[in-house]
Amino acid sequence: MFRKFKRLFIIKTRFEACAVIYALGVGAVTRGLQYMEQYPGFIGWLFFACCTGAVFMGGAKILEVTRPDTGERRRRSDLEGQERRSEIVQAVSEKVPGRADMSRAT
């Protein structure tokens, strides 16, 4: 019984993800309009943009998580970016001086 209840809160398909994002968007726009009434002018528009911007970021993450993993990347740059990051981390770790070297440098 608990598993069936828990299943209600798990987003598995892209349709469910889109429904959740739509609901978040409607709520964010409603809250943004309330901010615009409460804070007229630029600050109201800024709060409105923050509300909707949060939905864009959250929605992107939800859609990314629900994308089926085929094992293939869409772009070659995705793989190159991972290799590049590992090279940078390795180069930085080699260049970081020890504590004794830092005390002599100052």
C-alpha positions as CSV (number, residue, x, y, z in Angstrom):
1,M,0.0,0.0,0.0
2,F,2.8,2.4,0.9
3,R,4.5,1.7,-2.5
4,K,1.4,2.7,-4.4
5,F,1.2,5.9,-2.3
6,K,4.9,6.6,-2.9
7,R,4.4,6.1,-6.7
8,L,2.2,9.2,-6.8
9,F,5.2,11.4,-6.0
10,I,7.6,9.9,-8.6
11,I,7.9,11.5,-12.0
12,K,8.7,8.8,-14.5
13,T,7.5,10.0,-17.9
14,R,8.0,13.2,-19.9
15,F,4.2,13.8,-19.9
16,E,4.2,13.8,-16.1
17,A,7.2,16.1,-16.1
18,C,5.4,18.5,-18.5
19,A,2.3,18.5,-16.3
20,V,4.4,19.3,-13.2
21,I,6.3,22.0,-15.0
22,Y,3.0,23.5,-16.2
23,A,1.6,23.6,-12.7
24,L,4.8,25.2,-11.4
25,G,4.6,27.8,-14.2
26,V,1.0,28.7,-13.4
27,G,1.9,29.1,-9.7
28,A,4.9,31.1,-10.5
29,V,3.0,33.5,-12.8
30,T,0.3,33.9,-10.2
31,R,2.9,34.7,-7.5
32,G,4.7,37.0,-9.9
33,L,1.5,39.0,-10.5
34,Q,1.0,39.3,-6.8
35,Y,4.5,40.7,-6.5
36,M,3.8,43.2,-9.3
37,E,0.7,44.5,-7.4
38,Q,2.6,44.6,-4.1
39,Y,5.8,46.2,-5.5
40,P,4.9,48.4,-8.4
41,G,7.7,49.4,-10.8
42,F,11.0,47.7,-11.6
43,I,11.3,45.7,-8.4
44,G,7.9,44.0,-9.1
45,W,9.0,43.1,-12.6
46,L,12.3,41.8,-11.1
47,F,10.5,39.5,-8.6
48,F,8.2,38.3,-11.4
49,A,11.2,37.4,-13.5
50,C,12.8,35.5,-10.6
51,C,9.6,33.5,-10.1
52,T,9.4,32.4,-13.7
53,G,13.2,31.9,-14.0
54,A,13.1,29.4,-11.1
55,V,10.5,27.4,-13.1
56,F,12.8,27.4,-16.2
57,M,15.7,26.1,-14.2
58,G,13.7,23.5,-12.3
59,G,11.8,22.4,-15.5
60,A,15.1,21.9,-17.3
61,K,16.4,19.7,-14.6
62,I,13.2,17.7,-14.4
63,L,13.2,17.2,-18.2
64,E,16.8,16.2,-18.1
65,V,16.2,13.6,-15.5
66,T,13.3,12.0,-17.3
67,R,15.1,11.8,-20.7
68,P,15.6,8.2,-21.5
69,D,19.3,7.2,-21.3
70,T,20.3,5.5,-24.6
71,G,24.0,5.5,-23.7
72,E,24.8,7.8,-26.6
73,R,25.4,11.5,-26.3
74,R,23.7,13.9,-28.6
75,R,26.8,16.0,-29.1
76,R,30.4,15.1,-29.3
77,S,31.2,18.2,-27.1
78,D,29.4,16.5,-24.2
79,L,32.1,13.8,-24.1
80,E,34.9,16.3,-24.9
81,G,33.8,18.5,-22.0
82,Q,34.1,15.6,-19.5
83,E,37.6,14.7,-20.8
84,R,38.6,18.4,-20.7
85,R,37.4,18.8,-17.1
86,S,39.4,15.7,-16.0
87,E,42.5,17.1,-17.7
88,I,42.1,20.5,-16.0
89,V,41.5,18.9,-12.6
90,Q,44.6,16.8,-13.0
91,A,46.7,19.7,-14.1
92,V,45.5,21.9,-11.2
93,S,46.2,19.1,-8.7
94,E,49.8,18.8,-9.9
95,K,50.4,22.6,-9.7
96,V,49.1,23.1,-6.2
97,P,52.1,23.6,-3.9
98,G,52.3,21.9,-0.6
99,R,52.0,23.8,2.7
100,A,55.8,24.0,3.1
101,D,56.2,25.6,-0.4
102,M,53.4,28.1,0.5
103,S,55.2,29.3,3.6
104,R,58.4,29.9,1.7
105,A,56.6,31.9,-1.0
106,T,55.3,34.5,1.5
